[in-house]
Amino acid sequence: MSLPDEFGKLNIYINDTIDHLQILNTTLEQQVIERTAELKHTNALLEIELNERRKAEEQLSYSALHDPLTNLPNRRLFIDRLNHALERAKRRKNYSFAVFFLDLDRFKVVNDSLGHDTGDLLLIESALRISSCIRREDTVARLGGDEFVILLEESDDPVYYIKVADRILHEMASPVTLENHKVFVSISLGIVLGSESYDNAEDILRDADIAMYQAKKRGRGRYEIFNSSMLDHVVSRSQLESAMRNSLENGDFVVYYQPIMQLTTNQVIGFEALLRWNHPEKGLLLPEDFISIAEETGLIIPIGYWVIEVACKQLHDWITLNPNQSHLSVNVNLSPKQFSERDLIDKVTSAITKYHLDSSQLKLEITESLIIENREAVSETLERLRQIGIQVEIDDFGTGYSSLGYLSTLPVDTLKIDRSFINQIRENNGGAEIVQTILALAQNLGMNVIAEGVETIIQLEKLKTLGCDFVQGFYFYEALDPLEAVKLIQTQKN
């Protein structure tokens, strides 16, 4: 083969190679373009996923630190900010702050009567109103339920915190319309003025909470500034509650009995069972020293049933020893909480049966205020008690301003005139008008009347003149221990 032919073939080969390389290059470029587009798409998807994940994490973080209903900071975030405020107070000499603890007054009434949805709307509206009363740099948070807290920081005006409290009270006092219901609500507010003396945020919240409860006790719709005596009082009450629980287990409670006299015969016709606490350190305590704590803690329920049990047993023992006194009865006071217990009827019936008493020998006393606050439920329970023969008496009558028309529909046997009206009876017939009115009312309704707190001969003679048949009080006897009561019973005529 000649040289030109060889060069010709080589040239063809080179051209074919170049064409092939160009095709290959074009293919590679296309692949690079496609791969680049694919990577860009993948990167875009990753970016979207990362953004969504970031948003989800931010939402989780936000949800972990905020209340879902009001969008306010929650307890966790508030505690964190309050701890930072404490740290600043320790570093900076003139740094000041205050913590408010707020609770909506009677929120449960709104929630129960208008429904939880309306209750939620009220919480949202309250959050907006409270937030409108503070600066942007301050913090308002919802702890839960109807409890809110506020952290106010760095004010040059020493009375600024009080001004804010007054502003909130005023703002919250205005009525709000929720789902066509006009709702009036107020708040009770406790204030702690921060200082470097506190070591942790929880102690500040505790003290603000204590101050808030003081505001509630003193009338609601107001504020109270915390002081150390409030904490001392709470600690003392806590210790008393603990001692009460131990005493209930150890048998340190005792029952005394005040005789109830029939004036026409001058004889004892029954006794009122009166609780006493034989405190291991403080001695014999009267109910006013501990009943409020028993009510708050719920201990009044087991204590109340214990009194019924003891009183029934005591009456059984007295009658067993003195069969001629089988007409005697015993009165036991029922607390509102105990009266609301579902098993009240069963436990009362059980005690009567256990000690072989007639149903009429146990008489239960309830307060007039209980009737006013829970009319329908009270009426139903009273009817059930009457069906089993238990008589019911209204204690401290005349102090609760109950509807006389409603009173006439209740299955009540006796009215006990409050001692405050008996105390008003003086010489020359002074102060007897209310007593006379109650006696006339009871006579018209077919009820008996017992005058409580009779202490003088003037009171006694006036009550006789007015036609009051039954009395009890120091003029005749103080509350007697069981042994003293036995001696009295043994002196009675057949």
VOGU-3710 file (C-alpha; in Angstrom, 3 decimals, decimal comma):
1> mslpdefgkl> 0,000/0,000/0,000  1,318/3,407/-0,958  2,081/6,094/1,558  -0,775/8,348/0,436  -3,207/5,554/1,043  -1,863/5,146/4,579  -2,213/8,856/5,269  -5,716/8,709/3,912  -6,712/5,960/6,261  -5,023/7,760/9,170
11> niyindtidh> -6,873/10,915/8,354  -10,160/9,054/8,292  -9,343/7,456/11,637  -8,429/10,775/13,177  -11,610/12,361/11,903  -13,649/9,444/13,194  -11,926/9,754/16,564  -12,528/13,481/16,710  -16,186/12,923/15,862  -16,394/10,268/18,495
21> lqilnttleq> -14,727/12,510/21,072  -17,074/15,342/20,189  -20,050/13,053/20,608  -18,588/11,795/23,872  -17,940/15,349/25,050  -21,448/16,376/24,133  -22,783/13,399/26,031  -20,648/14,236/29,057  -21,720/17,857/28,966  -25,330/16,776/28,803
31> qviertaelk> -24,781/14,423/31,717  -23,080/17,186/33,687  -25,983/19,511/32,954  -28,518/16,867/33,927  -26,564/15,914/37,049  -26,179/19,554/37,984  -29,917/20,091/37,565  -30,583/16,973/39,590  -28,278/18,165/42,368  -29,892/21,610/42,323
41> htnalleiel> -33,305/19,982/42,614  -32,081/17,751/45,411  -30,509/20,756/47,149  -33,771/22,672/46,780  -35,695/19,784/48,289  -33,172/19,541/51,123  -33,452/23,273/51,702  -37,222/23,003/51,869  -36,956/20,035/54,235  -34,429/21,867/56,412
51> nerrkaeeql> -36,647/24,942/56,505  -39,660/22,846/57,435  -37,648/21,023/60,078  -36,351/24,349/61,383  -39,879/25,704/61,540  -41,074/22,548/63,273  -38,252/22,810/65,797  -39,026/26,475/66,326  -42,700/25,620/66,782  -41,829/22,868/69,239
61> sysalhdplt> -39,548/25,243/71,079  -42,258/27,912/71,086  -44,908/25,432/72,230  -42,633/24,236/75,019  -42,366/27,795/76,330  -45,817/29,242/75,629  -49,408/28,646/76,640  -51,393/27,272/73,663  -54,630/29,087/74,587  -53,385/32,642/75,195
71> nlpnrrlfid> -49,964/32,491/73,452  -48,455/33,960/76,595  -45,192/32,618/78,042  -45,798/29,599/80,240  -44,426/28,756/83,673  -41,133/27,372/82,294  -40,277/30,514/80,326  -41,422/32,782/83,145  -39,238/30,978/85,690  -36,257/31,322/83,333
81> rlnhalerak> -36,781/35,075/82,981  -37,347/35,473/86,690  -34,103/33,623/87,454  -32,276/36,040/85,131  -33,856/38,936/87,013  -32,601/37,420/90,277  -29,088/37,158/88,873  -29,177/40,799/87,790  -30,433/41,826/91,226  -27,431/40,142/92,831
91> rrknysfavf> -24,986/41,814/90,410  -26,481/45,289/90,295  -27,088/47,141/93,496  -29,914/49,405/92,311  -31,699/46,866/90,150  -35,395/46,485/91,078  -38,191/44,191/89,969  -41,589/42,976/91,139  -43,639/39,847/90,619  -47,457/39,833/90,490
101> fldldrfkvv> -49,545/36,711/91,021  -53,083/37,094/89,640  -56,136/34,866/90,007  -59,544/35,494/88,437  -62,224/35,763/91,123  -65,081/33,259/90,768  -63,791/31,976/87,434  -65,179/28,523/88,270  -68,690/29,978/88,429  -68,341/31,316/84,869
111> ndslghdtgd> -66,761/28,096/83,640  -69,429/25,870/85,191  -72,467/28,011/84,355  -71,565/29,202/80,824  -69,358/26,324/79,691  -65,658/25,724/79,115  -65,637/27,419/75,719  -66,850/30,646/77,290  -64,348/30,137/80,079  -61,562/29,893/77,492
121> llliesalri> -62,764/33,111/75,847  -62,651/34,808/79,228  -59,063/33,640/79,752  -58,043/34,961/76,336  -59,716/38,324/76,998  -58,080/38,498/80,437  -54,651/37,824/78,904  -55,172/40,690/76,433  -56,310/43,095/79,132  -53,465/42,259/81,475
131> sscirredtv> -50,905/42,549/78,656  -52,247/45,999/77,752  -51,384/47,255/81,242  -47,626/46,558/81,139  -44,601/47,619/79,073  -43,238/45,577/76,173  -40,094/44,747/78,150  -42,129/43,247/80,999  -43,424/39,678/81,008  -46,916/38,355/81,593
141> arlggdefvi> -47,369/34,575/81,659  -50,153/32,090/82,274  -49,326/29,412/84,826  -52,437/27,383/84,115  -56,147/27,513/84,911  -57,051/31,106/85,739  -53,654/31,998/87,207  -51,404/34,615/85,613  -48,055/36,061/86,695  -46,221/39,238/85,740
151> lleesddpvy> -42,551/40,208/85,936  -41,959/43,969/86,022  -38,340/45,090/85,751  -36,304/48,211/86,311  -38,545/51,116/87,179  -37,130/54,393/88,409  -40,488/55,225/89,972  -40,792/53,471/93,367  -44,592/53,485/93,153  -44,700/52,287/89,532
161> yikvadrilh> -45,533/48,743/90,575  -48,530/49,904/92,597  -49,706/52,031/89,679  -49,581/48,963/87,426  -51,542/46,932/89,985  -54,231/49,627/90,168  -54,337/49,802/86,366  -54,865/46,036/86,088  -57,582/46,016/88,758  -59,404/48,811/86,965
171> emaspvtlen> -59,049/47,226/83,536  -60,242/43,822/84,700  -63,253/45,257/86,541  -64,947/46,291/83,276  -67,594/43,801/82,070  -66,899/41,701/78,982  -69,444/40,272/76,566  -68,772/36,645/75,656  -71,154/34,818/73,319  -74,012/37,199/74,198
181> hkvfvsislg> -73,309/36,901/77,919  -72,182/39,948/79,852  -69,598/38,698/82,333  -68,276/40,634/85,300  -64,959/39,443/86,660  -62,373/40,799/89,024  -58,938/39,621/90,090  -57,095/39,095/93,332  -53,467/40,106/93,073  -50,419/39,344/95,209
191> ivlgsesydn> -47,236/41,401/94,906  -43,653/40,540/95,805  -41,098/43,323/95,604  -37,957/41,518/94,463  -34,626/41,724/96,213  -31,303/39,939/96,298  -32,439/38,141/99,454  -34,274/35,552/97,328  -32,269/32,575/96,107  -34,661/31,106/93,543
201> aedilrdadi> -37,677/31,990/91,465  -39,971/29,393/93,041  -39,708/31,101/96,433  -40,837/34,383/94,875  -43,809/32,712/93,207  -44,720/31,030/96,493  -44,734/34,354/98,333  -46,679/36,112/95,570  -49,230/33,290/95,713  -49,524/33,714/99,486
211> amyqakkrgr> -50,124/37,449/99,065  -52,752/36,747/96,419  -54,688/34,494/98,793  -54,557/37,228/101,406  -56,174/39,539/98,852  -58,930/36,960/98,294  -59,558/36,596/102,009  -59,829/40,357/102,427  -62,562/40,773/99,885  -61,263/39,986/96,356
221> gryeifnssm> -60,806/42,555/93,615  -57,756/43,989/95,374  -54,020/43,528/95,828  -51,831/42,709/98,812  -48,067/43,184/99,107  -46,250/40,233/100,605  -44,582/40,497/103,989  -42,819/37,876/106,086  -45,687/37,572/108,572  -47,835/36,116/105,781
231> ldhvvsrsql> -45,350/33,288/105,264  -45,156/32,693/109,019  -48,943/32,389/109,070  -48,937/29,882/106,202  -46,223/27,809/107,832  -48,143/27,847/111,099  -51,325/26,714/109,330  -49,402/23,967/107,548  -48,039/22,731/110,853  -51,525/22,871/112,341
241> esamrnslen> -52,902/20,843/109,432  -50,207/18,189/109,905  -50,909/18,070/113,632  -54,637/17,783/112,911  -54,099/14,751/110,678  -51,999/13,093/113,366  -54,547/13,927/116,058  -57,364/12,426/114,024  -55,397/9,170/113,842  -54,324/9,348/117,501
251> gdfvvyyqpi> -57,763/10,122/118,965  -56,970/13,623/120,230  -60,350/15,057/119,229  -63,101/15,040/121,829  -66,781/15,923/121,861  -68,401/18,130/124,499  -72,142/18,483/124,938  -74,173/21,632/125,631  -77,634/20,958/127,059  -80,744/22,210/125,259
261> mqlttnqvig> -83,455/23,217/127,730  -87,240/23,161/127,454  -88,494/26,240/129,284  -91,965/24,922/130,080  -90,507/21,976/132,038  -87,050/23,374/132,834  -85,663/20,011/131,743  -82,869/18,953/129,363  -84,400/17,580/126,177  -81,171/17,096/124,258
271> feallrwnhp> -77,574/18,124/123,700  -75,608/19,825/120,958  -72,390/17,956/120,185  -69,493/20,423/120,088  -66,082/19,427/118,786  -62,919/20,156/120,740  -59,307/19,402/119,877  -57,090/18,224/122,672  -53,921/19,529/121,020  -50,782/17,756/122,282
281> ekglllpedf> -48,973/21,087/122,815  -51,584/23,862/122,889  -54,156/22,163/125,068  -57,906/22,202/124,477  -58,762/24,177/121,308  -62,189/25,471/120,312  -63,531/25,071/116,748  -62,739/28,667/115,781  -59,068/27,779/116,219  -59,032/24,989/113,636
291> isiaeetgli> -62,321/24,471/111,763  -61,390/26,803/108,894  -58,244/24,733/108,231  -60,254/21,521/108,413  -62,659/22,968/105,832  -59,880/24,057/103,472  -58,041/20,739/103,615  -61,105/18,503/103,452  -60,357/17,018/106,876  -63,729/18,312/107,995
301> ipigywviev> -65,339/15,333/106,226  -63,686/12,491/108,190  -63,827/14,604/111,355  -67,528/15,295/110,789  -68,380/11,622/110,366  -66,342/10,823/113,454  -68,426/13,322/115,464  -71,662/11,696/114,255  -70,341/8,280/115,255  -69,174/9,446/118,692
311> ackqlhdwit> -72,356/11,415/119,407  -74,603/8,472/118,501  -72,577/6,102/120,666  -72,637/8,572/123,559  -76,402/9,007/123,360  -76,851/5,225/123,274  -74,659/4,850/126,380  -76,555/7,578/128,257  -79,936/6,042/127,499  -78,681/2,535/128,347
321> lnpnqshlsv> -77,596/3,801/131,782  -80,739/5,936/132,182  -83,671/4,242/130,409  -86,056/6,897/131,707  -84,268/9,448/129,493  -85,030/7,742/126,182  -86,537/11,017/124,915  -83,098/12,635/124,718  -81,650/13,617/121,344  -78,319/14,877/120,108
331> nvnlspkqfs> -77,619/17,664/117,604  -74,612/17,438/115,267  -73,383/20,260/113,020  -72,783/19,437/109,359  -70,241/21,385/107,329  -71,156/22,403/103,754  -68,611/19,939/102,379  -69,957/17,072/104,433  -73,533/17,937/103,523  -72,564/17,633/99,849
341> erdlidkvts> -71,119/14,145/100,277  -72,941/11,475/98,266  -72,720/8,904/101,037  -73,996/11,239/103,789  -77,378/9,505/104,075  -75,825/6,045/104,155  -73,312/6,956/106,851  -75,895/8,702/109,002  -78,238/5,745/108,683  -75,397/3,364/109,506
351> aitkyhldss> -74,538/5,221/112,736  -78,177/5,285/113,882  -78,625/1,597/113,177  -75,331/0,645/114,778  -76,278/2,244/118,100  -79,975/1,277/118,047  -81,272/4,835/118,017  -84,522/6,137/116,662  -83,996/8,398/113,631  -85,612/11,321/115,463
361> qlkleitesl> -82,916/11,170/118,139  -80,225/12,469/115,777  -80,745/16,058/114,631  -78,484/17,629/112,053  -77,685/21,337/112,005  -76,846/23,215/108,805  -76,086/26,891/108,264  -78,413/29,329/106,577  -75,664/30,276/104,112  -75,507/26,656/102,896
371> iienreavse> -79,150/26,855/101,872  -78,646/30,110/99,993  -75,661/28,876/97,985  -76,953/25,406/97,038  -80,734/25,543/97,154  -81,637/22,709/94,790  -79,040/20,239/96,067  -79,801/21,116/99,695  -83,551/20,686/99,175  -83,038/17,235/97,672
381> tlerlrqigi> -80,786/16,080/100,520  -83,140/17,506/103,160  -86,022/15,583/101,626  -84,044/12,343/101,718  -83,151/12,960/105,378  -86,791/13,598/106,224  -87,774/10,331/104,528  -85,635/8,385/106,997  -86,885/10,440/109,943  -83,851/12,678/110,535
391> qveiddfgtg> -84,777/16,172/111,718  -82,841/19,153/110,350  -82,255/22,478/112,081  -80,995/25,744/110,593  -78,185/27,058/112,765  -77,400/30,763/113,265  -80,709/31,704/111,668  -81,168/35,354/110,763  -77,616/36,056/109,633  -77,834/34,690/106,084
401> ysslgylstl> -80,626/36,808/104,582  -82,332/33,804/103,032  -85,590/34,073/101,159  -88,434/33,516/103,602  -90,627/32,306/100,754  -88,104/29,614/99,891  -87,705/28,673/103,545  -91,368/27,721/103,670  -90,788/25,037/101,016  -87,891/23,330/102,789
411> pvdtlkidrs> -88,320/20,247/104,979  -86,797/21,949/108,030  -87,972/21,265/111,597  -86,252/23,891/113,741  -84,754/27,378/113,524  -81,916/28,251/115,900  -81,822/32,006/116,535  -78,276/33,289/116,270  -76,726/34,407/119,551  -76,007/37,869/118,125
421> finqirenng> -79,748/38,626/118,229  -80,130/37,212/121,734  -77,266/39,445/122,888  -79,222/42,499/121,771  -82,014/41,825/124,246  -81,746/44,419/127,000  -83,964/45,824/129,718  -87,105/47,707/128,673  -87,646/45,258/125,782  -84,729/46,627/123,756
431> gaeivqtila> -83,419/44,557/120,854  -86,133/41,905/120,865  -87,798/42,816/117,558  -85,844/40,389/115,355  -86,288/37,549/117,835  -90,023/38,217/117,947  -90,170/38,199/114,126  -88,346/34,869/113,871  -90,609/33,315/116,488  -93,704/34,467/114,582
441> laqnlgmnvi> -92,259/33,151/111,315  -91,478/29,755/112,827  -94,945/29,501/114,364  -96,562/30,218/110,987  -94,384/27,572/109,314  -94,962/24,980/112,031  -91,304/24,963/113,122  -89,678/24,853/116,540  -87,258/27,531/117,704  -84,137/27,260/119,841
451> aegvetiiql> -82,575/30,466/121,169  -78,785/30,158/121,324  -76,392/32,037/123,578  -78,764/32,797/126,454  -76,594/34,287/129,182  -78,732/36,575/131,372  -81,986/36,429/133,319  -83,257/39,388/131,280  -82,793/37,450/128,053  -84,431/34,368/129,547
461> eklktlgcdf> -87,503/36,191/130,844  -88,001/38,022/127,567  -87,785/34,763/125,612  -90,417/33,248/127,906  -92,655/36,248/127,322  -92,245/35,916/123,557  -93,175/32,234/123,711  -89,803/30,646/122,936  -89,899/27,028/124,107  -86,257/25,922/123,808
471> vqgfyfyeal> -82,976/27,602/124,764  -79,320/26,842/125,282  -76,510/28,956/126,670  -74,198/29,722/129,536  -77,071/30,913/131,740  -77,919/27,243/132,158  -74,829/25,228/131,233  -71,596/25,530/129,320  -70,484/22,664/127,089  -69,968/19,618/129,303
481> dpleavkliq> -67,606/16,720/128,937  -69,307/13,277/128,728  -68,917/12,539/132,447  -70,423/15,893/133,450  -73,279/15,285/131,027  -73,983/11,903/132,618  -74,238/13,516/136,056  -76,678/16,095/134,677  -78,806/13,432/133,008  -79,014/11,461/136,240
491> tqkn> -80,540/14,475/138,024  -83,372/14,815/135,490  -86,938/13,889/136,356  -88,612/10,963/134,657
//
